[in-house]
Amino acid sequence: MGGYSQEKNSFRYLDGKKISFPSDAFTELKPGSSEGQSVTGNLEEWAMRSWFGRINYDYHGKYLLEANLRYDGTSRIYKDNRLGAFPSFSGGWRISQENFMKDYNWLDNLKLRASWGKLGNQNIGLYPYQDVYDTSYNYSYDNSVEQGVALTRLTDKNLKWETTKVIDIGVDASFKRGLFSVAFDWYNKTTDDILYQIEIPASIGLAPPTTNYAKMRNKGFEIELGHLYKIKEFTYSVNFNLSRNRNEVLRISSPTYGTTTIQEGLPWKSYYLVEWTGIFQSEEEINNAPRHPYGPQPGDLKFKDQNNDNVIDEKDCVVVDGAHPKFYYGGSVNLQWKNFDLNAFFQGVQGQKFFVNEYGADPFIQGIAPTKDFWKNSWTPENQSNTYPAMYAHGYGPVTGTPSTYHLQNASYCRLKNLTIGYTVPRALCSKIGMKNIRVYFSGDNLATITKYPYADPERTGSGMFVSYPQLRSFTFGLNVQY
C-alpha cells in the first residue's frame, strides 16, 4: 500500500472596534467616537506534505512481517531540515502453527512478536525558527513619537523533527481452549531532540528560543491474564490487566525547581518538597528545633532539616515519590447461568499522590468551613495530635507558606466502574407473544470506591484540583425487546 497526502491551514481575521456611538440606530463603525478605537488583524498559515507506504508478508500464518515508512515535510521547520523519514518494522512467529507443536493439543496459541518504530513530532507552534519583530514599540525622534520595531525572541534555525523510537517485545498464549490466556508486552520508548524553550537569563531581554535538546525515556510492561471455564449451564470468565511505566528525564538544558522539579535521572516533574515530620507540641520543642520560617507556634507544622544547617528553607527540599503512579490495573468478571448474566468491571491506580491545597483542603478559604476530620482532629492544647495542625485560616504562613509533604494526599484507588445484571426471557415464551428476544437488566456505574483520598474523587481530581466535580453514581433499569 502506498499513499500521499497534503494539507494546508490558513486562518485570517480582521477586527475593528469603536465605542461611544451617538445612537443605537447606527450599525456601522464610522459614526462612533475615535477615542478608544482599535483595529487589528493577523494571518496564520502552515502546511504538511507526506508520502507513506506499507508492506505485509504472511507465510502460512506462521511468519508475519510488516514494514512501514512515512516521509513527512512541514512548514513549521526551516527548509534545510523540514523533511523527516520515519520507518517502523514488526514481526511475529506463531510457534503453535509449527509442525513440531502439533502433538501439544493443550496449547491453543503461542505467538512471539516484536516491533521497532520511529515517530516524528512537529507541533511546536508556528515558525519558531523565524525572527519576530514587534511593531508596538514607539520611539522619540526629532521631537515626535515614531513607530518602531524590536526583536522579541531568540531563534534556532537548526530545528529538526522531534523523534520518538519505540521497541516492543511481546508474547501471546492461550491454553486448553481458553481455560488460561496471557498477553505480555515490554516496551522502551525514547523521545529525543524534544522541542522546547530552554532556560536563559532574564538579563538577555528576549524570549528563549525553541531548540532540539531534551531527551526522555518511558519504559515498562503490560500484562493481561484471562480465565474461561464452563460447568454444565454455568459459564464464567475472569480477566485482569496490570501495567507499569517508568519515566526518566535523560537530558535537559538546565534543571527547574518548585513544588515539582525537572532533573536528569528523575521522572518528569517529580515532587520537590520539604518533609513534614509532625506538629509542634510546645514552645520548648520550637526553641530546640531548627529555625522554621514564619515564626511557628504550638500546633503548627514541623519540618525536617535535611542539610543540618539548623534552618528550614528551600535547601531542605527533597524529591518525593508519588507524582506518577506505580502501576495501573483493571479487570472484569463475567458470569452466566441459564438465562441470567452478570458483568462487573473495575479499575484502579496504585502509588499515586496529589498535592492539594487551598479550595477544599485549607479551612476558611473564601468562607469555606473546615472538613469534618479537620474540625474533630485539629491540634488543641487538650488534643495534641500529629494529624492536623491547629485551626488556621487560609494564607497562614507556618502551614501554607512552605510547600511540604503535609499537602500530599494518597490518591490510590480501586473502583467498581460498572455492574450489569440481566435476565433473558426464554425463546419459547418470547415466540408465544410474538417476540424474538426480551431482556431486562440493571446497570450501575461508579458503585463503590476503595480509597484513602478524603472527600473527593481521585479519578477526577488531580494536584491543585481538590474540589473538582466528581463522577456521578448512576443506576439504570432497562428492557430490550426484539420483534
C-alpha positions as a Python dict, from the first residue, in 0.01 Angstrom:
ca = {
    (1, 'M'): (0, 0, 0),
    (2, 'G'): (126, 347, -83),
    (3, 'G'): (-22, 690, -31),
    (4, 'Y'): (28, 1062, -49),
    (5, 'S'): (-135, 1342, 150),
    (6, 'Q'): (-111, 1717, 157),
    (7, 'E'): (-285, 1970, 377),
    (8, 'K'): (-276, 2344, 425),
    (9, 'N'): (-430, 2551, 702),
    (10, 'S'): (-491, 2923, 668),
    (11, 'F'): (-654, 3137, 939),
    (12, 'R'): (-706, 3508, 885),
    (13, 'Y'): (-901, 3759, 1088),
    (14, 'L'): (-969, 4135, 1090),
    (15, 'D'): (-1113, 4317, 1387),
    (16, 'G'): (-1215, 4679, 1432),
    (17, 'K'): (-1374, 4847, 1730),
    (18, 'K'): (-1529, 5183, 1817),
    (19, 'I'): (-1728, 5286, 2123),
    (20, 'S'): (-1950, 5579, 2224),
    (21, 'F'): (-2196, 5588, 1935),
    (22, 'P'): (-2442, 5880, 1936),
    (23, 'S'): (-2733, 5641, 1885),
    (24, 'D'): (-2806, 5268, 1887),
    (25, 'A'): (-2953, 5314, 1540),
    (26, 'F'): (-2604, 5327, 1387),
    (27, 'T'): (-2476, 4987, 1269),
    (28, 'E'): (-2150, 5095, 1103),
    (29, 'L'): (-1815, 5185, 1255),
    (30, 'K'): (-1781, 5537, 1114),
    (31, 'P'): (-2028, 5723, 1343),
    (32, 'G'): (-1851, 5603, 1656),
    (33, 'S'): (-1607, 5815, 1854),
    (34, 'S'): (-1240, 5791, 1760),
    (35, 'E'): (-1149, 5783, 2127),
    (36, 'G'): (-1067, 5425, 2225),
    (37, 'Q'): (-1097, 5290, 1872),
    (38, 'S'): (-879, 4997, 1769),
    (39, 'V'): (-810, 4779, 1471),
    (40, 'T'): (-616, 4455, 1447),
    (41, 'G'): (-575, 4155, 1223),
    (42, 'N'): (-350, 3860, 1157),
    (43, 'L'): (-278, 3570, 923),
    (44, 'E'): (-155, 3225, 1027),
    (45, 'E'): (-63, 2952, 780),
    (46, 'W'): (102, 2612, 792),
    (47, 'A'): (125, 2312, 563),
    (48, 'M'): (216, 1941, 565),
    (49, 'R'): (311, 1706, 284),
    (50, 'S'): (352, 1333, 336),
    (51, 'W'): (435, 1014, 148),
    (52, 'F'): (370, 683, 318),
    (53, 'G'): (370, 312, 243),
    (54, 'R'): (329, -32, 397),
    (55, 'I'): (431, -388, 303),
    (56, 'N'): (285, -701, 467),
    (57, 'Y'): (408, -1057, 437),
    (58, 'D'): (234, -1367, 574),
    (59, 'Y'): (375, -1719, 528),
    (60, 'H'): (122, -1991, 614),
    (61, 'G'): (2, -1793, 914),
    (62, 'K'): (331, -1872, 1091),
    (63, 'Y'): (569, -1594, 994),
    (64, 'L'): (429, -1240, 988),
    (65, 'L'): (624, -935, 877),
    (66, 'E'): (528, -573, 824),
    (67, 'A'): (726, -263, 723),
    (68, 'N'): (601, 97, 722),
    (69, 'L'): (761, 419, 605),
    (70, 'R'): (649, 780, 633),
    (71, 'Y'): (828, 1072, 472),
    (72, 'D'): (686, 1396, 606),
    (73, 'G'): (756, 1760, 535),
    (74, 'T'): (637, 2052, 747),
    (75, 'S'): (644, 2428, 705),
    (76, 'R'): (696, 2473, 1079),
    (77, 'I'): (1066, 2382, 1048),
    (78, 'Y'): (1335, 2565, 849),
    (79, 'K'): (1366, 2441, 492),
    (80, 'D'): (1703, 2268, 547),
    (81, 'N'): (1553, 2021, 799),
    (82, 'R'): (1179, 2017, 733),
    (83, 'L'): (1174, 1667, 577),
    (84, 'G'): (1183, 1362, 802),
    (85, 'A'): (1175, 986, 739),
    (86, 'F'): (1004, 764, 995),
    (87, 'P'): (1021, 385, 942),
    (88, 'S'): (879, 102, 1151),
    (89, 'F'): (912, -277, 1139),
    (90, 'S'): (726, -557, 1313),
    (91, 'G'): (733, -933, 1305),
    (92, 'G'): (552, -1227, 1458),
    (93, 'W'): (615, -1601, 1490),
    (94, 'R'): (318, -1826, 1565),
    (95, 'I'): (504, -2115, 1721),
    (96, 'S'): (182, -2306, 1778),
    (97, 'Q'): (145, -2345, 1398),
    (98, 'E'): (475, -2526, 1358),
    (99, 'N'): (468, -2898, 1282),
    (100, 'F'): (670, -2985, 1590),
    (101, 'M'): (391, -2836, 1807),
    (102, 'K'): (105, -3045, 1662),
    (103, 'D'): (123, -3303, 1943),
    (104, 'Y'): (65, -3042, 2212),
    (105, 'N'): (-314, -3037, 2200),
    (106, 'W'): (-338, -2837, 2522),
    (107, 'L'): (-178, -2535, 2351),
    (108, 'D'): (-428, -2322, 2156),
    (109, 'N'): (-195, -2041, 2055),
    (110, 'L'): (162, -1930, 2117),
    (111, 'K'): (293, -1626, 1939),
    (112, 'L'): (610, -1424, 1979),
    (113, 'R'): (620, -1072, 1836),
    (114, 'A'): (849, -771, 1826),
    (115, 'S'): (838, -426, 1673),
    (116, 'W'): (1053, -119, 1634),
    (117, 'G'): (935, 216, 1508),
    (118, 'K'): (1026, 580, 1476),
    (119, 'L'): (772, 863, 1501),
    (120, 'G'): (805, 1237, 1441),
    (121, 'N'): (654, 1543, 1608),
    (122, 'Q'): (643, 1895, 1461),
    (123, 'N'): (374, 2055, 1680),
    (124, 'I'): (590, 2340, 1810),
    (125, 'G'): (377, 2640, 1729),
    (126, 'L'): (415, 2844, 1412),
    (127, 'Y'): (765, 2904, 1276),
    (128, 'P'): (977, 2922, 1593),
    (129, 'Y'): (1285, 2943, 1370),
    (130, 'Q'): (1180, 3285, 1232),
    (131, 'D'): (1287, 3614, 1383),
    (132, 'V'): (981, 3802, 1511),
    (133, 'Y'): (965, 4181, 1526),
    (134, 'D'): (708, 4363, 1739),
    (135, 'T'): (567, 4686, 1593),
    (136, 'S'): (411, 4810, 1917),
    (137, 'Y'): (724, 4995, 2029),
    (138, 'N'): (733, 5376, 1993),
    (139, 'Y'): (1045, 5594, 1986),
    (140, 'S'): (1106, 5963, 2034),
    (141, 'Y'): (1268, 6106, 1724),
    (142, 'D'): (1308, 6472, 1619),
    (143, 'N'): (1055, 6596, 1875),
    (144, 'S'): (793, 6346, 1764),
    (145, 'V'): (690, 5991, 1852),
    (146, 'E'): (759, 5741, 1574),
    (147, 'Q'): (658, 5379, 1541),
    (148, 'G'): (945, 5132, 1564),
    (149, 'V'): (1012, 4760, 1571),
    (150, 'A'): (1204, 4540, 1810),
    (151, 'L'): (1322, 4179, 1810),
    (152, 'T'): (1126, 3979, 2069),
    (153, 'R'): (1287, 3634, 2084),
    (154, 'L'): (1593, 3430, 2005),
    (155, 'T'): (1568, 3167, 1732),
    (156, 'D'): (1744, 2848, 1625),
    (157, 'K'): (1736, 2773, 1252),
    (158, 'N'): (1885, 2428, 1311),
    (159, 'L'): (1549, 2295, 1437),
    (160, 'K'): (1453, 1949, 1320),
    (161, 'W'): (1183, 1692, 1388),
    (162, 'E'): (1140, 1566, 1742),
    (163, 'T'): (1170, 1188, 1720),
    (164, 'T'): (1037, 901, 1929),
    (165, 'K'): (1179, 550, 1900),
    (166, 'V'): (975, 262, 2039),
    (167, 'I'): (1072, -102, 2079),
    (168, 'D'): (812, -355, 2190),
    (169, 'I'): (855, -725, 2262),
    (170, 'G'): (554, -941, 2342),
    (171, 'V'): (408, -1287, 2371),
    (172, 'D'): (50, -1415, 2336),
    (173, 'A'): (-54, -1757, 2462),
    (174, 'S'): (-373, -1945, 2537),
    (175, 'F'): (-425, -2296, 2674),
    (176, 'K'): (-699, -2557, 2698),
    (177, 'R'): (-948, -2379, 2471),
    (178, 'G'): (-923, -2054, 2659),
    (179, 'L'): (-902, -2202, 3007),
    (180, 'F'): (-600, -1978, 3059),
    (181, 'S'): (-461, -1698, 2843),
    (182, 'V'): (-186, -1441, 2875),
    (183, 'A'): (-66, -1143, 2675),
    (184, 'F'): (256, -970, 2779),
    (185, 'D'): (433, -664, 2638),
    (186, 'W'): (758, -497, 2736),
    (187, 'Y'): (834, -161, 2579),
    (188, 'N'): (1105, 102, 2575),
    (189, 'K'): (1010, 442, 2436),
    (190, 'T'): (1278, 710, 2397),
    (191, 'T'): (1195, 1061, 2277),
    (192, 'D'): (1499, 1255, 2155),
    (193, 'D'): (1554, 1607, 2023),
    (194, 'I'): (1250, 1721, 2221),
    (195, 'L'): (1136, 2064, 2107),
    (196, 'Y'): (1105, 2306, 2396),
    (197, 'Q'): (1208, 2652, 2511),
    (198, 'I'): (1534, 2636, 2701),
    (199, 'E'): (1606, 2839, 3012),
    (200, 'I'): (1805, 3161, 2954),
    (201, 'P'): (1897, 3451, 3187),
    (202, 'A'): (1630, 3720, 3210),
    (203, 'S'): (1904, 3979, 3153),
    (204, 'I'): (1908, 3885, 2783),
    (205, 'G'): (1576, 4063, 2744),
    (206, 'L'): (1437, 3829, 2479),
    (207, 'A'): (1213, 3524, 2489),
    (208, 'P'): (1408, 3196, 2490),
    (209, 'P'): (1450, 3001, 2165),
    (210, 'T'): (1286, 2671, 2084),
    (211, 'T'): (1556, 2408, 2041),
    (212, 'N'): (1607, 2033, 1996),
    (213, 'Y'): (1776, 1937, 2318),
    (214, 'A'): (1578, 1741, 2577),
    (215, 'K'): (1557, 1364, 2590),
    (216, 'M'): (1318, 1139, 2783),
    (217, 'R'): (1253, 769, 2825),
    (218, 'N'): (940, 575, 2919),
    (219, 'K'): (968, 202, 2970),
    (220, 'G'): (754, -58, 3133),
    (221, 'F'): (531, -358, 3078),
    (222, 'E'): (168, -453, 3030),
    (223, 'I'): (21, -791, 3112),
    (224, 'E'): (-327, -931, 3068),
    (225, 'L'): (-444, -1261, 3218),
    (226, 'G'): (-764, -1444, 3128),
    (227, 'H'): (-955, -1748, 3250),
    (228, 'L'): (-1264, -1906, 3093),
    (229, 'Y'): (-1450, -2213, 3220),
    (230, 'K'): (-1788, -2382, 3181),
    (231, 'I'): (-1959, -2617, 3425),
    (232, 'K'): (-2276, -2752, 3267),
    (233, 'E'): (-2507, -2449, 3239),
    (234, 'F'): (-2275, -2218, 3433),
    (235, 'T'): (-2008, -2025, 3241),
    (236, 'Y'): (-1768, -1772, 3384),
    (237, 'S'): (-1466, -1574, 3270),
    (238, 'V'): (-1220, -1355, 3456),
    (239, 'N'): (-981, -1104, 3303),
    (240, 'F'): (-715, -899, 3477),
    (241, 'N'): (-464, -647, 3343),
    (242, 'L'): (-170, -469, 3503),
    (243, 'S'): (63, -205, 3361),
    (244, 'R'): (370, -30, 3496),
    (245, 'N'): (552, 266, 3342),
    (246, 'R'): (876, 430, 3447),
    (247, 'N'): (957, 777, 3320),
    (248, 'E'): (1307, 926, 3326),
    (249, 'V'): (1445, 1258, 3205),
    (250, 'L'): (1770, 1175, 3025),
    (251, 'R'): (1878, 1522, 2913),
    (252, 'I'): (1768, 1883, 2966),
    (253, 'S'): (1946, 2215, 2930),
    (254, 'S'): (1906, 2307, 3297),
    (255, 'P'): (1704, 2176, 3593),
    (256, 'T'): (1393, 2354, 3721),
    (257, 'Y'): (1274, 2373, 4080),
    (258, 'G'): (945, 2449, 4253),
    (259, 'T'): (673, 2231, 4402),
    (260, 'T'): (789, 1992, 4130),
    (261, 'T'): (1133, 1955, 3976),
    (262, 'I'): (1270, 1853, 3639),
    (263, 'Q'): (1616, 1698, 3671),
    (264, 'E'): (1817, 1448, 3473),
    (265, 'G'): (1777, 1098, 3613),
    (266, 'L'): (1436, 1167, 3771),
    (267, 'P'): (1078, 1124, 3648),
    (268, 'W'): (929, 1428, 3477),
    (269, 'K'): (802, 1683, 3730),
    (270, 'S'): (881, 1484, 4044),
    (271, 'Y'): (756, 1630, 4370),
    (272, 'Y'): (1019, 1853, 4533),
    (273, 'L'): (907, 1937, 4885),
    (274, 'V'): (1012, 1995, 5243),
    (275, 'E'): (947, 1686, 5453),
    (276, 'W'): (675, 1725, 5715),
    (277, 'T'): (762, 1535, 6037),
    (278, 'G'): (483, 1627, 6278),
    (279, 'I'): (335, 1913, 6478),
    (280, 'F'): (498, 2131, 6742),
    (281, 'Q'): (353, 2046, 7082),
    (282, 'S'): (517, 2316, 7296),
    (283, 'E'): (728, 2633, 7295),
    (284, 'E'): (1018, 2430, 7430),
    (285, 'E'): (1004, 2200, 7125),
    (286, 'I'): (1005, 2503, 6895),
    (287, 'N'): (1308, 2652, 7071),
    (288, 'N'): (1502, 2326, 7042),
    (289, 'A'): (1412, 2272, 6675),
    (290, 'P'): (1585, 2417, 6366),
    (291, 'R'): (1470, 2771, 6288),
    (292, 'H'): (1141, 2750, 6097),
    (293, 'P'): (1002, 3026, 5876),
    (294, 'Y'): (701, 3239, 5972),
    (295, 'G'): (754, 3212, 6350),
    (296, 'P'): (559, 2893, 6435),
    (297, 'Q'): (355, 2841, 6748),
    (298, 'P'): (248, 2521, 6924),
    (299, 'G'): (9, 2342, 6690),
    (300, 'D'): (195, 2440, 6370),
    (301, 'L'): (376, 2211, 6128),
    (302, 'K'): (725, 2080, 6198),
    (303, 'F'): (971, 2014, 5914),
    (304, 'K'): (1291, 1812, 5875),
    (305, 'D'): (1629, 1984, 5846),
    (306, 'Q'): (1776, 1776, 5560),
    (307, 'N'): (2114, 1953, 5533),
    (308, 'N'): (2165, 2002, 5909),
    (309, 'D'): (2223, 2377, 5884),
    (310, 'N'): (1968, 2443, 6162),
    (311, 'V'): (1746, 2642, 5924),
    (312, 'I'): (1436, 2527, 5736),
    (313, 'D'): (1436, 2674, 5385),
    (314, 'E'): (1429, 2572, 5018),
    (315, 'K'): (1763, 2393, 5063),
    (316, 'D'): (1580, 2127, 5265),
    (317, 'C'): (1356, 2022, 4976),
    (318, 'V'): (1385, 1658, 4871),
    (319, 'V'): (1248, 1450, 4584),
    (320, 'V'): (933, 1265, 4693),
    (321, 'D'): (765, 972, 4517),
    (322, 'G'): (404, 985, 4410),
    (323, 'A'): (387, 1225, 4116),
    (324, 'H'): (340, 922, 3890),
    (325, 'P'): (150, 600, 3979),
    (326, 'K'): (350, 285, 4046),
    (327, 'F'): (105, 85, 3836),
    (328, 'Y'): (-244, 75, 3686),
    (329, 'Y'): (-474, -225, 3697),
    (330, 'G'): (-821, -334, 3596),
    (331, 'G'): (-1032, -631, 3510),
    (332, 'S'): (-1372, -783, 3457),
    (333, 'V'): (-1580, -1077, 3577),
    (334, 'N'): (-1848, -1234, 3358),
    (335, 'L'): (-2096, -1490, 3488),
    (336, 'Q'): (-2377, -1667, 3301),
    (337, 'W'): (-2617, -1926, 3439),
    (338, 'K'): (-2910, -2038, 3230),
    (339, 'N'): (-3083, -1710, 3136),
    (340, 'F'): (-2911, -1494, 3396),
    (341, 'D'): (-2595, -1294, 3328),
    (342, 'L'): (-2368, -1068, 3533),
    (343, 'N'): (-2080, -847, 3428),
    (344, 'A'): (-1857, -648, 3663),
    (345, 'F'): (-1579, -412, 3553),
    (346, 'F'): (-1327, -250, 3788),
    (347, 'Q'): (-1014, -38, 3758),
    (348, 'G'): (-755, 109, 3990),
    (349, 'V'): (-437, 309, 4038),
    (350, 'Q'): (-172, 237, 4298),
    (351, 'G'): (106, 458, 4435),
    (352, 'Q'): (-21, 798, 4321),
    (353, 'K'): (-25, 1111, 4537),
    (354, 'F'): (-183, 1452, 4476),
    (355, 'F'): (-51, 1784, 4606),
    (356, 'V'): (-370, 1954, 4720),
    (357, 'N'): (-420, 2282, 4899),
    (358, 'E'): (-643, 2588, 4903),
    (359, 'Y'): (-1002, 2514, 4790),
    (360, 'G'): (-1147, 2216, 4975),
    (361, 'A'): (-824, 2148, 5165),
    (362, 'D'): (-735, 2459, 5365),
    (363, 'P'): (-1010, 2576, 5605),
    (364, 'F'): (-1191, 2908, 5574),
    (365, 'I'): (-1072, 2991, 5222),
    (366, 'Q'): (-1343, 3224, 5090),
    (367, 'G'): (-1560, 3128, 5383),
    (368, 'I'): (-1545, 2752, 5326),
    (369, 'A'): (-1583, 2562, 5653),
    (370, 'P'): (-1311, 2312, 5753),
    (371, 'T'): (-1368, 1946, 5679),
    (372, 'K'): (-1526, 1720, 5938),
    (373, 'D'): (-1198, 1539, 6016),
    (374, 'F'): (-1010, 1868, 6048),
    (375, 'W'): (-1275, 2008, 6281),
    (376, 'K'): (-1269, 1699, 6506),
    (377, 'N'): (-896, 1618, 6499),
    (378, 'S'): (-713, 1950, 6468),
    (379, 'W'): (-449, 2026, 6730),
    (380, 'T'): (-551, 2194, 7052),
    (381, 'P'): (-369, 2218, 7388),
    (382, 'E'): (-607, 1945, 7509),
    (383, 'N'): (-585, 1737, 7188),
    (384, 'Q'): (-215, 1735, 7100),
    (385, 'S'): (-231, 1527, 6783),
    (386, 'N'): (19, 1492, 6499),
    (387, 'T'): (-251, 1452, 6233),
    (388, 'Y'): (-382, 1805, 6174),
    (389, 'P'): (-231, 2136, 6286),
    (390, 'A'): (-418, 2386, 6500),
    (391, 'M'): (-712, 2551, 6327),
    (392, 'Y'): (-590, 2821, 6088),
    (393, 'A'): (-722, 3047, 5815),
    (394, 'H'): (-608, 3028, 5455),
    (395, 'G'): (-276, 3203, 5400),
    (396, 'Y'): (-135, 3119, 5743),
    (397, 'G'): (240, 3105, 5677),
    (398, 'P'): (356, 2834, 5926),
    (399, 'V'): (127, 2585, 5746),
    (400, 'T'): (62, 2708, 5393),
    (401, 'G'): (376, 2915, 5337),
    (402, 'T'): (607, 2614, 5294),
    (403, 'P'): (522, 2357, 5024),
    (404, 'S'): (564, 2032, 5213),
    (405, 'T'): (462, 1668, 5219),
    (406, 'Y'): (178, 1769, 5454),
    (407, 'H'): (-16, 1865, 5142),
    (408, 'L'): (35, 1526, 4971),
    (409, 'Q'): (-270, 1303, 4974),
    (410, 'N'): (-276, 932, 4891),
    (411, 'A'): (-478, 912, 4567),
    (412, 'S'): (-461, 536, 4510),
    (413, 'Y'): (-800, 381, 4448),
    (414, 'C'): (-990, 77, 4329),
    (415, 'R'): (-1332, 143, 4176),
    (416, 'L'): (-1619, -74, 4062),
    (417, 'K'): (-1684, 116, 3739),
    (418, 'N'): (-1981, -86, 3620),
    (419, 'L'): (-2203, -371, 3730),
    (420, 'T'): (-2469, -513, 3499),
    (421, 'I'): (-2716, -789, 3588),
    (422, 'G'): (-2960, -918, 3329),
    (423, 'Y'): (-3221, -1183, 3258),
    (424, 'T'): (-3317, -1307, 2911),
    (425, 'V'): (-3669, -1446, 2873),
    (426, 'P'): (-3666, -1799, 2723),
    (427, 'R'): (-3716, -1805, 2346),
    (428, 'A'): (-4016, -2037, 2371),
    (429, 'L'): (-4201, -1785, 2585),
    (430, 'C'): (-4096, -1496, 2360),
    (431, 'S'): (-4229, -1671, 2049),
    (432, 'K'): (-4570, -1721, 2214),
    (433, 'I'): (-4614, -1347, 2244),
    (434, 'G'): (-4468, -1269, 1901),
    (435, 'M'): (-4122, -1158, 2015),
    (436, 'K'): (-3775, -1273, 1912),
    (437, 'N'): (-3595, -1171, 2229),
    (438, 'I'): (-3669, -997, 2560),
    (439, 'R'): (-3403, -899, 2813),
    (440, 'V'): (-3440, -699, 3133),
    (441, 'Y'): (-3135, -564, 3311),
    (442, 'F'): (-2997, -341, 3582),
    (443, 'S'): (-2675, -143, 3537),
    (444, 'G'): (-2486, 73, 3784),
    (445, 'D'): (-2182, 298, 3730),
    (446, 'N'): (-1925, 405, 3992),
    (447, 'L'): (-2098, 196, 4256),
    (448, 'A'): (-1810, 157, 4503),
    (449, 'T'): (-1463, 303, 4555),
    (450, 'I'): (-1189, 191, 4792),
    (451, 'T'): (-952, 482, 4860),
    (452, 'K'): (-786, 684, 5134),
    (453, 'Y'): (-828, 1005, 4937),
    (454, 'P'): (-1059, 1223, 5150),
    (455, 'Y'): (-1380, 1393, 5038),
    (456, 'A'): (-1313, 1392, 4664),
    (457, 'D'): (-1297, 1173, 4355),
    (458, 'P'): (-938, 1052, 4300),
    (459, 'E'): (-1019, 958, 3940),
    (460, 'R'): (-1146, 1305, 3851),
    (461, 'T'): (-923, 1536, 4056),
    (462, 'G'): (-550, 1600, 4049),
    (463, 'S'): (-287, 1816, 4211),
    (464, 'G'): (-437, 2154, 4298),
    (465, 'M'): (-788, 2035, 4192),
    (466, 'F'): (-924, 1907, 4521),
    (467, 'V'): (-1282, 2026, 4467),
    (468, 'S'): (-1336, 1914, 4107),
    (469, 'Y'): (-1689, 1789, 4041),
    (470, 'P'): (-1691, 1411, 4099),
    (471, 'Q'): (-1814, 1143, 3863),
    (472, 'L'): (-2176, 1056, 3925),
    (473, 'R'): (-2305, 728, 4060),
    (474, 'S'): (-2581, 621, 3827),
    (475, 'F'): (-2842, 343, 3823),
    (476, 'T'): (-3017, 220, 3510),
    (477, 'F'): (-3304, -22, 3467),
    (478, 'G'): (-3368, -130, 3110),
    (479, 'L'): (-3569, -350, 2878),
    (480, 'N'): (-3452, -474, 2537),
    (481, 'V'): (-3718, -610, 2304),
    (482, 'Q'): (-3667, -753, 1955),
    (483, 'Y'): (-3965, -819, 1727),
}
